[in-house]
Amino acid sequence: MKYLSSGEFHSQGSWIHPRRVLDSNEIIVMTEGHAYIDEDGTSYVLHAGDALLLEKGKEHGGYKENQAQEPVGFYWVHFRGGQWKKKYCTLPQPYQIQLLFRQLLHYSNTIQYPVEASDACAALILMEFNAQQDMAADTRAASLGKVCEWIRINADSKITVRTVAQKFGYHEDYMTRLFKDQFGIGMKAYINEERTKRIKGLLLTTSYPIKQIASMSGFDDYKEFLKFFRYHEGLSPSSFRKLYFNTHLNKR
């Protein structure tokens, strides 16, 4: 792995990342504010503590300007070679990689250190980037397990992405990204899926009137309930119930 250059960026006023194609890879680690960057059609919203790897030969640049009153800060390093797992990560321990960046900037700007010191430190930054992705996956799995169980238990309520995010102390965008990474669907879709499962369970295992099931599923408006179920299942609740009317009862 070959180190090329690095720095610490802080915006002054409104700012947007320049659009370009580089002959090197770049790692950006956010320290404050938001950065809106896309690469080959994939868009990222970077928050403090996020890290993004931009690949050699792929066009990238800003797709939205930050507001003048919101400062933007991040570390960056350009290098060639190396291997990585994923391109984007919310770092569970941003301090570790920020410390390596401080060391890299010290080595690269102090003539007493050979260039090999910068190569080694840049390689450590990439290793830390990869390692924290594994840590983030473990942390997400544990956190999401609790979130998923809470959603399942409360599927009889009118829960939203916002109410779940507030319950667990996360930003809505962050929670949505976690669910998308882990399950391949957004958090809203996951909530709707759990609510639909509960409704189908009540339709198949009870003889409650459908209006009562609507109320038990967190719907104040019966028409809204019918619209919700038909949208997600392609048929009405009564039609769904009739699909499975045959059963077999045992008595001892």
C-alpha positions in Angstrom: 0.0 0.0 0.0 1.4 3.4 -1.0 0.6 6.7 0.8 0.1 9.7 -1.4 -1.4 12.6 0.7 -3.6 13.4 3.6 -5.2 16.3 5.5 -7.8 17.7 7.8 -10.6 19.7 6.1 -12.9 22.3 7.7 -15.4 24.3 5.6 -15.8 28.0 5.8 -19.3 28.9 4.8 -21.4 26.8 2.5 -19.5 23.9 0.8 -19.9 21.1 -1.7 -17.4 18.3 -2.4 -15.7 18.9 -5.8 -16.7 16.4 -8.6 -13.7 14.4 -10.0 -12.2 11.1 -11.0 -8.9 10.3 -9.2 -6.2 7.8 -9.9 -6.0 6.9 -6.2 -8.3 5.6 -3.4 -9.5 7.9 -0.7 -10.8 7.4 2.9 -12.9 10.2 4.4 -13.7 10.2 8.2 -16.2 12.8 9.3 -15.6 14.8 12.5 -18.5 17.3 12.3 -21.5 18.3 10.2 -22.8 16.5 7.1 -21.3 15.8 3.7 -23.4 14.8 0.7 -21.3 12.7 -1.7 -22.2 10.3 -4.5 -20.0 7.9 -6.4 -21.0 6.3 -9.7 -24.7 6.9 -8.9 -24.7 5.8 -5.2 -25.4 8.6 -2.8 -24.2 8.9 0.8 -25.1 11.2 3.6 -22.1 11.3 5.9 -22.5 12.3 9.6 -19.8 12.8 12.3 -18.3 9.3 13.0 -19.0 8.0 9.5 -16.2 6.8 7.2 -16.4 6.4 3.4 -13.9 4.9 0.9 -13.9 6.4 -2.6 -12.4 4.2 -5.3 -9.8 4.9 -7.9 -11.2 5.6 -11.4 -14.8 6.2 -10.2 -16.4 9.6 -10.5 -17.4 11.1 -7.2 -18.6 14.5 -5.9 -21.1 16.4 -3.9 -24.7 16.3 -4.8 -26.0 18.8 -2.2 -24.4 21.9 -0.6 -24.3 22.1 3.1 -25.7 25.2 4.8 -23.3 28.1 5.6 -24.2 27.9 9.3 -23.3 24.2 9.5 -19.5 23.6 9.6 -18.2 20.5 7.9 -15.0 18.7 9.1 -13.3 15.5 8.1 -9.9 13.8 7.8 -8.9 12.4 4.4 -6.1 10.3 3.0 -5.2 9.3 -0.6 -3.4 6.0 -1.3 -2.9 3.3 -3.8 -3.3 -0.4 -3.2 -4.9 -2.1 -0.2 -8.0 -4.1 0.3 -11.3 -3.3 2.0 -14.6 -5.0 2.9 -17.3 -2.3 2.6 -17.1 1.2 1.4 -19.2 2.9 4.0 -19.3 2.4 7.8 -20.6 4.2 10.9 -17.5 3.8 13.2 -18.3 2.4 16.6 -15.0 3.8 17.9 -14.2 6.9 15.8 -11.5 8.0 18.3 -9.2 5.1 17.2 -9.1 6.0 13.6 -9.0 9.7 14.3 -5.9 9.1 16.4 -4.2 7.3 13.5 -5.0 10.3 11.3 -3.3 12.6 13.7 -0.3 10.4 13.7 -0.3 10.2 9.9 -0.4 14.0 9.6 2.5 14.2 12.0 4.6 11.7 10.2 3.9 13.1 6.7 4.7 16.6 7.8 7.8 15.9 9.8 11.0 15.5 7.6 12.7 13.3 10.2 10.3 10.5 9.4 10.9 8.4 6.3 8.1 8.0 3.7 7.7 4.4 4.9 6.2 5.7 8.2 3.4 7.4 6.3 2.8 4.2 4.2 2.6 2.1 7.4 0.2 4.6 9.1 -2.0 4.8 6.1 -2.1 1.0 6.0 -3.1 1.0 9.7 -6.0 3.4 8.9 -7.3 1.0 6.3 -6.9 -1.9 8.7 -8.8 0.0 11.4 -11.5 0.9 8.8 -12.0 -2.8 8.1 -11.8 -3.9 11.7 -14.4 -1.3 12.8 -16.8 -2.6 10.1 -16.7 -6.0 11.9 -17.2 -4.3 15.3 -20.1 -2.3 13.8 -21.7 -5.4 12.5 -21.6 -7.1 15.9 -22.9 -3.9 17.6 -25.7 -3.6 15.0 -26.7 -7.2 15.4 -27.1 -6.8 19.2 -28.9 -3.4 18.9 -31.2 -4.5 16.1 -32.2 -7.6 18.0 -33.6 -5.5 20.7 -35.2 -3.1 18.3 -36.8 -5.9 16.3 -38.2 -7.5 19.4 -39.7 -4.2 20.5 -41.3 -3.7 17.1 -42.7 -7.2 17.2 -44.2 -6.8 20.7 -45.6 -3.4 19.8 -46.9 -4.3 16.4 -50.5 -3.7 17.7 -49.7 0.0 18.0 -49.4 2.8 15.4 -45.6 2.8 15.5 -43.4 4.8 13.1 -39.7 5.0 12.2 -39.6 8.2 14.4 -41.2 6.6 17.4 -38.8 3.6 17.3 -35.8 5.8 16.7 -36.7 8.1 19.7 -37.3 5.0 21.8 -33.8 3.8 21.3 -32.1 7.2 21.1 -31.1 7.0 17.4 -31.5 9.4 14.4 -34.2 8.2 12.0 -31.8 8.2 9.0 -29.3 6.1 11.0 -31.9 3.6 12.0 -33.1 3.3 8.4 -29.5 2.7 7.2 -29.0 0.0 9.9 -32.1 -1.9 8.8 -31.3 -1.5 5.1 -27.8 -2.9 5.7 -28.9 -5.8 7.9 -32.2 -6.9 6.3 -32.1 -5.4 2.8 -35.3 -3.4 3.5 -36.0 0.0 5.1 -37.2 0.3 8.7 -40.7 1.5 7.6 -41.1 -1.7 5.4 -39.9 -3.8 8.4 -42.5 -2.2 10.7 -45.3 -2.7 8.1 -44.2 -6.3 7.7 -44.5 -7.0 11.4 -47.9 -5.3 11.6 -49.1 -7.3 8.7 -47.9 -10.6 10.3 -49.8 -9.7 13.5 -53.0 -9.0 11.5 -52.7 -12.2 9.6 -52.2 -14.1 12.8 -55.3 -12.7 14.3 -57.3 -13.4 11.2 -56.2 -17.0 11.1 -56.2 -17.9 14.8 -59.2 -16.0 16.1 -62.9 -15.5 15.3 -62.8 -11.8 16.2 -64.8 -9.5 13.8 -62.5 -7.8 11.4 -63.3 -4.3 12.8 -62.2 -5.6 16.2 -59.0 -6.9 14.7 -58.4 -3.5 13.1 -58.7 -1.9 16.5 -56.4 -4.5 18.1 -53.8 -3.8 15.4 -53.5 -0.1 16.2 -55.9 1.3 13.6 -58.4 4.0 14.6 -59.8 4.2 11.1 -61.3 1.0 9.7 -60.9 2.2 6.1 -57.3 2.9 6.7 -56.9 -0.7 8.0 -58.6 -2.2 5.0 -56.4 0.0 2.7 -53.2 -1.0 4.6 -53.9 -4.7 4.4 -55.0 -4.7 0.8 -51.9 -2.8 -0.2 -49.5 -5.2 1.5 -51.4 -8.5 0.8 -53.2 -7.8 -2.4 -56.6 -8.8 -1.0 -59.1 -7.9 1.7 -58.8 -9.2 5.3 -62.0 -11.2 4.9 -60.8 -12.7 1.6 -57.5 -13.7 3.3 -59.4 -15.3 6.2 -61.6 -17.3 3.7 -58.5 -18.7 2.0 -57.8 -20.8 5.1 -61.2 -21.8 6.4 -60.6 -25.6 6.5 -59.2 -26.9 9.8 -59.0 -30.0 11.9 -59.9 -30.0 15.6 -58.9 -32.6 18.2 -60.6 -33.3 21.5 -59.3 -35.6 24.2 
